[in-house]
Amino acid sequence: MTLNNVHIPVMLEEVKSFIPISKKINVIDATFGGGGYSKALLEAYDINKLIAIDRDPITKIFARNLQKKYKNFNLINGKFSEIDNLILAFNKEKLECFDIIIFDLGLSSNQLEDADRGFSFNKDGPLNMNMGSSDISASEIINNLTEKELANIFFEYGNEKFSKRIARNIVKSRKIKLIETTKELTKIINESIPNFIIKKSRINPATKTFQALRIYVNDELKELDLALSKTTKLLKK
């Protein structure tokens, strides 16, 4: 299987500005994605070892060329909340310390551009939003949670001011027909937000609701909290 890698890391130069060029370093790229950070670092720095982590199985495809070219690069498929155990298992029960650990949070363009993943309100596909290793899908949340629970998710994780109205209309719609696609959900959201708000907004009206669902499906805030607490064991002083 081959895929086009369309993701360009937007914070690469800022990250590189912190990296020393005068010493050999060990690096963890905790959110490999399309491999933009790993590739740039392997090309420009004196890397002893670079271990990349990503929960999305599709990243194996984007890692192939790097694995062929660089013997000091390895990809581990797993959640970064388990970063300590993943590194421990990879290093055969020896907990090695690293100079740099990079987290670039959110979606990659590779995930957004794949309609079958269900992340994008601009592409019609199944309501999935699973980054990998999640127990639930967005459609299960949309079709099973109560109106109050949905409203809380949209407000807490998306800061959506019209969360209650969107949740109410979702519950009304699913009584007639289950909501199964991104297009169906986007239509409900668009109909829930006043036109004058939509006209003056610089973002798509579905942006905040889709963000909230993605974060909830993948338990992103808890994952990050766990990962950051564990990095202290893995970083050199």
C-alpha positions in Angstrom: 0.0 0.0 0.0 1.3 3.5 -0.9 -0.1 6.9 0.2 0.9 10.4 -0.6 2.3 12.2 2.4 0.6 15.7 2.3 1.4 16.8 5.8 3.8 19.7 6.4 4.8 20.4 10.0 4.1 24.1 10.7 6.3 24.4 13.8 9.5 22.9 12.5 11.7 25.9 12.4 10.6 26.9 16.0 11.5 23.4 17.2 14.8 23.4 15.4 15.8 26.6 17.1 16.0 24.8 20.4 18.1 21.9 19.2 21.9 21.9 19.8 24.0 21.4 16.7 27.3 20.7 18.5 26.5 17.4 20.2 25.2 13.9 19.4 21.7 13.6 20.6 18.9 11.0 21.3 15.4 12.1 20.2 11.8 10.9 20.7 9.4 12.2 18.1 6.2 11.4 20.1 3.8 12.3 17.3 5.4 11.0 14.1 2.4 11.7 11.8 3.8 12.1 8.3 7.4 12.1 9.6 8.2 15.7 8.9 10.0 16.3 12.2 11.9 13.0 12.1 13.1 13.5 8.5 14.3 17.1 9.1 16.2 16.2 12.3 17.8 13.1 10.8 19.0 15.2 7.9 20.3 18.2 9.8 21.6 17.0 13.2 24.0 14.5 14.7 21.5 11.9 15.8 22.6 8.9 17.8 19.1 7.5 18.0 15.6 8.7 17.0 12.6 6.8 18.1 9.3 7.9 16.7 5.9 7.0 18.3 2.4 7.2 16.8 -0.9 5.6 17.6 -2.1 5.7 13.9 -1.2 2.4 12.1 -1.1 4.3 8.8 2.2 6.0 9.9 4.1 2.7 9.2 3.7 3.5 5.5 5.3 7.0 5.9 8.1 5.6 8.0 9.3 3.1 5.4 11.7 5.4 3.5 13.3 6.7 6.7 13.8 3.2 8.0 15.5 2.2 4.8 17.8 5.3 4.8 18.6 5.7 8.5 19.7 2.8 10.7 19.4 5.1 13.7 15.6 5.6 13.2 12.8 3.4 14.5 9.0 3.8 14.6 6.8 2.3 17.4 3.1 2.1 16.9 1.4 3.0 20.2 -0.1 5.7 22.3 2.2 8.4 23.6 0.5 8.0 27.0 2.4 4.7 27.3 5.7 6.4 26.2 7.7 5.0 29.2 6.6 1.4 28.6 7.0 1.7 24.8 10.6 2.9 25.2 11.4 0.3 27.9 10.1 -2.5 25.7 12.1 -1.2 22.7 15.3 -0.9 24.7 14.9 -4.4 26.1 14.0 -3.3 29.6 16.6 -0.5 29.9 15.1 2.9 30.4 17.4 5.2 28.4 17.3 9.0 28.7 16.8 11.3 25.8 17.9 14.9 25.0 14.7 16.0 23.2 11.1 14.8 23.2 8.8 16.4 20.6 5.0 16.6 20.8 3.1 18.2 17.9 -0.5 17.9 18.8 -3.7 17.6 16.8 -4.5 16.2 13.4 -2.1 15.7 10.4 -3.2 16.6 6.9 -2.9 12.9 6.0 -5.7 12.1 8.5 -7.8 15.0 7.3 -7.5 14.3 3.6 -8.7 10.7 4.0 -12.5 10.8 3.9 -12.8 7.3 5.3 -11.3 8.4 8.6 -14.2 10.8 9.2 -12.2 13.7 10.6 -13.1 16.4 8.0 -16.4 18.3 7.6 -15.2 19.1 4.0 -15.2 15.5 2.9 -18.1 13.1 3.1 -17.3 9.9 4.9 -18.2 7.7 7.9 -18.3 9.4 11.3 -15.2 7.7 12.7 -12.4 10.0 14.0 -10.4 7.2 15.5 -6.7 8.0 15.4 -5.9 4.4 16.4 -6.4 2.4 19.6 -9.7 4.1 20.5 -12.6 2.1 21.8 -15.4 4.3 20.4 -16.2 6.1 17.2 -17.8 9.6 16.7 -21.0 8.0 15.3 -21.4 6.0 18.5 -21.1 9.2 20.6 -23.5 11.1 18.3 -26.1 8.4 18.3 -26.0 7.2 21.9 -25.1 10.0 24.3 -27.8 12.1 25.9 -28.5 15.7 24.8 -26.8 17.1 27.9 -23.7 14.9 27.5 -23.3 15.9 23.9 -23.7 19.6 24.7 -21.1 19.3 27.5 -18.6 17.7 25.0 -19.1 20.4 22.4 -18.7 23.1 24.9 -15.8 21.6 27.0 -13.6 20.4 24.1 -14.7 22.8 21.4 -15.8 26.0 23.2 -18.9 25.9 21.0 -21.3 28.6 22.1 -24.2 26.9 20.4 -23.5 23.5 21.9 -26.9 23.1 23.4 -28.7 23.9 20.2 -26.5 21.6 18.2 -27.0 18.7 20.7 -30.8 19.3 20.7 -30.9 19.1 16.9 -28.7 16.0 16.8 -31.1 14.2 19.2 -34.1 15.2 17.1 -32.5 14.0 13.9 -31.3 10.7 15.2 -34.8 9.8 16.2 -35.7 9.8 12.5 -32.5 8.4 11.2 -29.2 7.5 12.8 -26.4 10.0 11.9 -23.7 8.1 10.2 -21.7 10.4 8.0 -19.7 13.6 8.3 -22.0 15.3 5.7 -25.1 14.5 7.8 -23.6 15.9 11.0 -22.2 19.0 9.2 -25.7 19.7 7.8 -27.2 19.5 11.3 -24.5 21.8 12.8 -25.0 24.4 10.0 -28.8 24.5 10.6 -28.2 25.0 14.3 -26.1 28.1 14.1 -27.7 31.5 13.1 -26.9 32.7 9.6 -25.5 36.0 10.7 -23.0 34.2 12.9 -21.9 31.9 10.0 -21.5 34.9 7.6 -19.2 36.8 9.9 -17.2 33.8 11.1 -13.8 33.1 9.6 -14.0 29.3 10.3 -16.4 26.7 9.1 -19.4 26.4 11.5 -18.6 22.7 12.1 -15.0 23.3 13.1 -15.5 23.4 16.9 -18.0 20.5 17.1 -15.7 18.3 15.0 -12.7 19.2 17.1 -14.6 18.4 20.3 -15.7 15.0 19.0 -12.1 14.1 17.8 -10.6 15.1 21.2 -13.3 13.1 23.1 -13.1 10.0 20.8 -9.3 9.8 21.3 -9.2 10.9 24.9 -6.6 13.4 23.8 -6.3 15.5 27.0 -5.9 12.6 29.3 -3.4 11.0 26.9 -1.4 14.2 26.9 -1.5 14.6 30.7 -0.2 11.0 31.1 2.5 11.4 28.5 3.9 14.7 29.8 4.0 13.3 33.4 6.1 10.4 32.1 8.5 12.3 30.0 10.3 13.5 33.2 11.7 10.0 33.6 12.9 10.0 30.0 14.5 13.4 29.7 18.2 14.0 30.5 18.7 16.7 33.1 
